Amino acid sequence: MFSWAECTLFPCSAGLLILRYEARAKSHRRRTMDWWIWIVLGFGLLIIELFIPSGFFLFMVGLAGISVGTLDFFGIAGPVWFQWVLCAVLTIGYSLFIRKPLMERLHTGKVAGGSGPVGDEIVLSEDIPAGGTGQGQLRGSNWQIKNSKSVLAQKGSRHTVVQVDGITLII
C-alpha cells in the first residue's frame, strides 16, 4: 500500500529534487539490480547500434533495458529474475510492434552505390580497339575496360560505363 512516509527526495544533476517511492521495507529488502545499471546498459546498446548496425535489434534490447530501469526506479520492476524476463518480453514486443514501422520509415529502398559504377564517366588510360579490352581510371582506381563499341576508343577520352561484368567495366 502506498505511504508518503516511504517516499524519498533525491537530488539530481539539474539541481531539482526527484521523488522516489520506496515500496520495499528496509528490513525485507529483496535482491534487485540497481535501476541505473539497466539505464546505462540500455543507452550503451543504443550507442553500439550506431556503430554496428544490427537492423535495430540492439536498439530494441536497449530500449527494453531503459524501460526496465525506469520501472525499477519507481520500484515496480520486481525481483532480478523478473526484471530479466521483463526485459526479454519487452524486447520481443518492441521488435514485433516498433521495429517494422521504424525500418519502413527509415529505409528508402535505395542502397548507397547500389548500381555500382554504371552511368559513371571513365577516363581511358590506353587506346582500346573495338571489342577489345584495356585499362581506364574511375574514381582514382584503375579498372579493366571492355570496349563494346564498333570504333576505337582513344586514350584520355571519357566514356560512360554501361555494364559491369565481374571486375570488367563495359563502355
N, C-alpha and C positions, 0 to 999 in steps of 0.2 A: 504494500500500500504506500502511496506517495506521502512523504512528510517533508516539509520545508526544513526540518532540523537535519535532514540527510543531504541537503544541498550545500555546495561549497563554491566560493568565488575564487577563480584562478586569474592571476594577471597574465596578459598576453603581450606580444611584442608591440602592438599598436597603443599600448597604454590603457586598453579597455579591460574590463573585467568579464570573464566568461563564467556563466553559471553552469555548474555540472552537478547533475543529480547522481548521488551515490546510492544505488539500490541495494548494495550488499553491506551487511553489518560487518564491522571490523573483526569481530570475534569469529564470524563464519565466512571469512574471505575465501573465495574459490580461486583456483589457479586460472589465470587468463593471460593472454598476450596483451601487452600494453597497446592501447589504441593507436599510438603514434607509430608503432612498428608496421602496422597494416598500411597506414598512410604513406610512410616512407617507401615501403616495398611497392605499393601501388604506383606512386609517382616515378619510382625507379623503372618500373616496367613500361610506363608511358614514354619515358626518355629513351629507353632501349629501343622501343618501337620506331622512334625517329631515325635511329642509326641502322637498325637491322629490320627492315620492313618484313613483317610476318603475315601480311594480309589481315591486320587488325586483331590477331589472336592475342598477342601480348597486351595490346590496348585493352581488350575485354577483360583479361585477367587483372590488369592494373586497376581498371575501373571497379571491378568486383572487390579488390583489396581495399580501395579507398572507401567503398560503400560499407564493408565490414568494419573498417576502422572508425567510420562515422557512427555506426550503430554501437560499437563498443564504447565510444566516447560518451554516449548517452546511457551506457550501462544496460543495453538491451540485446547484446550480441550473444549472450550465453557463455557456456564454458568453451575451452580451447577446441575440443573436438567438434563442437557445433559450429564454431567460427570457421573451421576448415571446410566443413560440409557446406555451410552457407556460402563460402567463397566459391566453391565448385559449382553449386547450383546457380549462383548469380552469374558466374562466367558462362555457363551454358545458356542461361536466359538471355544475357546480353548478346551472346553470339547469335542466337536464333532471331532475336527481335530488333537488335540495333545494328549488327554488323552488315547485313544485306542492304538495308537502306543507305547506310553510310558508304558502302562500297559503290552502290549505284550512283550516289550523289557525287562522289569524288572521282569515279572512273569515267573518263570521257570517251573511251573506246580507242583513243589514239595512243600508240606506243611510240615513244621518242625514238627516232631513227628506224621506225618500223619498215619503211620502204627501202632502207639502205641507201646506197649511192645512186639509185635510179632517179634520173632527172637532173643530177648534178653535172657541172661542167668539169671536164678533164682536159689537161694540157699534155699533149704528146711529147715524149722525150726523144722519139725517133720516128722516121718515116715508116708507115705501116701500109703494105700493099693491100689491094682489095682482097678480102677473105683471109688475110694473114694476121699474124699476132706480133705484138711489140710491147713497149713499155710506155707508161704515162704516169702523170702525177695528179693525185686527188687529195686535197686537204693535207698536203705536205708529205704524203706517203706514196711510194712507188707501187704501181699496180700492173699486172699483166693485162693487156688490152687486145681485144679481137675486133678487127675492122669488118663489120657486116655490110659495108657499102661496096658499091661496084667501082669505086675510084680510089686512087692513092690518098691516104691521109698523111699530110705533111707534118714534119717535126715543128713543134711550137704552136700548132693550131689547136683551137678549142673545139671540143665535141661534147655532145650530150650523151650520157650513159642511158641506154635504153633497156638493158637487161643485165642481170648478174648470173653467171654460170660458175658455181663454185667460188674460186678466187679470181676468176677472169671477168673483167668488165667488158661488155659488148657495146660498141658505139655504132 
